């Protein structure tokens, strides 16, 4: 450990990274602004690189400070557990656990994960919110949600993230369709999905470009959930994640050797780095995902 950096200084450092304002930290700790400023001055002397930049509205943590906060958060979490100050007991937890997840996670991860947790801890209650690209980081910071699960590319860069697994897009038609290969697909119209945090990119355009087929999209659907109902009455081509394509409604058509991959991750705010609930959720989620998809 760096000479002079004790637990009090580490806790003060984490608070300054979270709040980014000396006055707010002073109010939360019941200390004077002069005392917090003194802590900040000593903290600056402990490390070989700049940790905060002064801004009109307060402090801006440097990249070095943000990375350091992860390590110090883990140290404080371990210390709190050793001292017995913090412990998460799921059997007696009576609050809602709020998870923000995109449609992919809602369809492929949450149902079986919640089932597993409820079997072990029947008192737990989960509330699921749709992934919000603009507000998910703020919701984590305010404590309105406990964790985010979704496409890694759309998770705010300022959050702590943990990769869960990778998946890829595949081509599907309805199971009852008489078509079986790529050449026959040229006779079918296609559907695409609205571009956004629930759908990484419009792969239908890529398919038409590679096959030289005229752009024959007859509908743009808002989400994957609507596809089975649409396909029940329309013989169409669609491109969806392979985990969703496991629905017995679909027949998968292999059309390329190198499909488009994407990553699924969970994320949380740095202020909850040492939270027992957050740590417990992460461990349980990673363990469940490993059982479903193996280690990737």
N, C-alpha and C positions, 0 to 999 in steps of 0.2 A: 504494500500500500504506500501511496505517496505520503511522505512525512507531513504530519500535521492534519491530514484529511481524516477527521473522525466522523462518527455517525451523524452528529449534528450538522456538520458541514455538508455531508452527502444528502441529508434530507432537505436542507436549505437549497442545495443545487437543483434537486429534482423539482422543488416548488417554483424556483425561478424559471426553469425550463418550461414548466407547465403554464404558469401564469404570465410570464414575460413582462412583469411589471412589479417594481419594488413596492409601490404603495399597496397593491393587492396582497402581496405576500405579507407585508407588515400588518395589514388588517386581519388576515387569516390566522396569523401566529400570535397576535396580540403584542407584537414588538413595535418599537419605534422605527420610522423609516431610516433613521441614522444607524440603528443596530443592524438592520437588514443590509444597508449599504456597506457596513463594515464587513459583514459576512461575504458580500459580493467581492469586495476588495481582496480579502484573503483568498477567496476561491480563484480569483484571477492569477494569484501568485503560485498556486499549486500546480498548474498545468503548463505544458510547454507550448501550447497554442492558444489563440484567442477563443474565448468561450461565448462571449456576448458582444453584440454590436449595439450601440445606443441609437434608438430611433425616437422620433417625436412622441410616439404613443407608448414608449417603454423600451424593452429590450428585445433583441432578435437573436436567438441561439444560433451559433454557427453550426456547420455540418459536423465539426469535431464535437461540439457540445451535445448535439442530438444523438450521435453514435455513443458518446460517453454515458448519456442518460440511460440507454439500454443496459449497459454493464452495471452501472450503479444501482439501477432499479432491481436487477437480479440479486445483487449483493444484499440490498435492504430486505428483499423478500426472503432470502435465506436466513438473514439475521432475525427477522421477525418470527419466522417459523421456529428457529432454534430457541428463541426466548419464550415462545408460547404466546406471544402477543397477538398473532393473527392465525386463524384457522378457519377453514371452510368446512362446514358440516352440512352436506346436502339433505340429510334426513330431517333436519330442523329448519331448513330454509323455507320461509313462507312468503317471499316476494316473487313478483313476476321476473322471469329472465327474458329480456328483450333482444331478439336477434333480427338484424336487418339482412335480407338475403335477396339476390336476384332470382329470376324465374328458374334458371338452371338449377341453382341450389335447392330451391323449393321443391322441384320435381325429382331430383336425384339423390339428395343428401338428407334433407331434414326429416322426411317421413320415417325412414328406418332408424335414424339417429334418435329422434324423439321417442320412438317406440322402445328402443334399447334403454334409454335413460328412464323412461316411465316404468318399465318393468323392474328396474333396480331401485328407483326412487319415485314411488307413485304420488308423492306429495308435490312434486315439481310442476310448475305451470309456465309454459312458454307463450310468448306473444311474438308473432312474426310480422315484420314490416317490409314492404317492397323496397328494394334498393333504390336510393335516391342519389344520383350522381352529384348534385350540387350540395346536399346537406348531410351526407353520411359522416363526414369528418367532424362537423359541428355537433351532430347528435351524439357521437362517441365522446367528444370533449365535455359536453354538458352532462353526460351520464344518462341521457334518455335511452340509449341502447348500450348493450354490453359487448356486442361483437357484430362484425360485418362479415358476410361470406359472399363471394362473387368472383367475377373475372378479375384476375390480377391487374390487367391493363387499365381497369377503370377505378381502382382503389387509389385514394389520395396518397401522394408520395410522402406526405408528412406523417402517415400512420405507420405503426409497426405491423408488418405483415408476415405471414407464415404460409409458404406454399403447401397445398394439400395434395394435389395430383394434377396430371395433364390429361386432356381429352382432345378429340379431333372431330371435325365435321365429316359427315358422310351423306351419301345420296340415298334418298328413300322414295319409294312409291307405295301404294297401298297393297296389302297382302294379297288381295283378290285379283290384282292386276295380272294380265296374261303376259306382260313383258318381262324379260329376264336379263337383257344385256344393254350396254351403253348405246349401241347403234339403234336399237328399237326405241330408246328414250327420246330420240329426235322427233318422234311423232306426238309426244305429249306436251301439253302446256306446262308451265311451271308457276310456282308461287315463291315469293320472297318474303322476308320479315323486315319490319321497320328497323332501320339502323339506330343503334343506341347502346346503352350499357347492358341491355339484355341480349344483344346480338352483335358480335364483334365486327363482322364485315359482311357485305353482301356477296356471298359466294356464287349466287346465281349468275351474275355478270361474268365472273371468271369461267364458269362452266360453258356459257354460250360462246365466249371468245375462244376457248380451247377446242370446242367441237365444231365451230363454224356454223352453228345453228342460229337462225333468226331469233332475236329476243322475243320470246313468246310468253311473257309473264301475264297471267290473267288476274292476279290479285296480290296485294301486299297485306300480309296478316300482321296484327299487332304483337302476337306472342306465340310461342310454341304450343301452348295449351289449346289453341283454337284449331290446330292442324288436323287432329284425328277426326273431328266433326266435319271439317271441310273436305277431307279425303273420303269420307264415307259416301259422299255424293259426287265427288269430282276426281277423275283419274288424272292426277298431276304429279309432277316431280318437285321434290323439296330437298333442301340441304339443312341438316340439323345435327346437333352434337350426338355422338355415338351412344352416350348413356341414355339419351331420350329416345333414340332409335330402337332401343330394346323393347319398346311397347309392341305387343303382338299385332297391333294394327298395321305395322310397317314391314316392308320388305326392303332390305339393304341391297343396293346395287354398287359394286366396287368399280370406281371409275378412274382412280389414279393411284400411283405407287406412293406418293408423298402427300398425304392429306394435310389440311390446314389445322395445326395444333394450337391450343390455348391452355392457359394455366388457371386453376381455381385456387383461391387463397382465402384465408381468414385474416382479419385485421382488427386492431384495437388501438386506442389512443395511448400515448406514452404515460399519461397520468395513471393508467390502470396496469402498468407494467408489473407492479408488485401486488396486484389484487388477487387474493386467494380464489375468488369466484372466477375471475378471468383465466387464471392459471388452470383451474379445474376444468373449465369449459374447453380450453385449448387441448388439454391432455385427452379428455374424453372424445373430442371431435377427431383428433389425429388418430387415436386408437381405432375408432369406428371406421374412418376412411381407409385405414390400412387393411382392415378386414375385408372391406368391399373391393378395393382396387389394388391392394398390395403396396409395397414401398416403391416410390418412383423418384 
